[in-house]
Amino acid sequence: MRDIVTGAKSVQEARACYAKEFAGYRRKEPTPYMEGLRFQPGKDTGDPDARVLSDQDLEQAAREGERRQQATG
């Protein structure tokens, strides 16, 4: 994915590379792309979005789901 986003590979090149790596993995050959990340993750990259549902909202939804399941089950 990163190679496509950065322009290092076209979609077709990335698909061909993945197919080659996957087949190599199945053959027990060295597969650098399957062994780990090919880049260093950035710092402070957490999701900046605000939470929409509170813990209480989630707990209430779970209780409602349990009641619904009991009523139909």
N, C-alpha and C positions, 0 to 999 in steps of 0.2 A: 504494500500500500504506500509506504513512504517513498519508494522509488518512483511510483507513478506521480505522487503529489509533487515531488521535487523535480520531476522531469528527467530523472536518470533512466527511466524505462517507459516505453509506451505500454498501453494495456496489453497488447498482444505479446510484447517482450516479457512482461511480468507474468502473464499466464504461462508462457513457455518455460520460464525460469522455475515457476512453482511446480509445474508438471515434472520437470527434470529433477528438482530437489525431492519431491514426494516419491518418485520412483527410486531415486537413490537411497532415500531413507528406508524404503521397503527392502532394498537390496543390502541393507546394512553398510552402505558406503558413507563416507564423510559428507555431511550436509550442513554447511555453515549457516545457511538461512534458517534451518530448523533448530539450531542449537541455542539461539538466544536473540536478543534485540541487536539490530545492526546500527544502533545509534544510542547516544546517551540521553536519557530522559531529562527534560528541563526541570528547573526548580520552581516551586510555587505555581504548579500547573493545575491546582485543584479546580473544581467546578465553581465558578463564581456566581452561579444562579442561586436565587433564594428558594428556600423550602416552601412548598405549597401545602403539604399535609403535615399536621402535628402528630406527635406520638399518640395523643388522645384520639385523633381522627383515625389513625391506622388501627388502634385497638378497638374502636367502635365498629369499624368496617369488618374486622375479624369476628367480633361477637355476632354481628348481623349475618355474616356468612355462615357461622356455626348454627345459628337459629334456622336459617333458610335450609341448610343441609339436613338438619334434624326433622324439619317439617316435611321434606320431600323424601327422606330416606327411610 
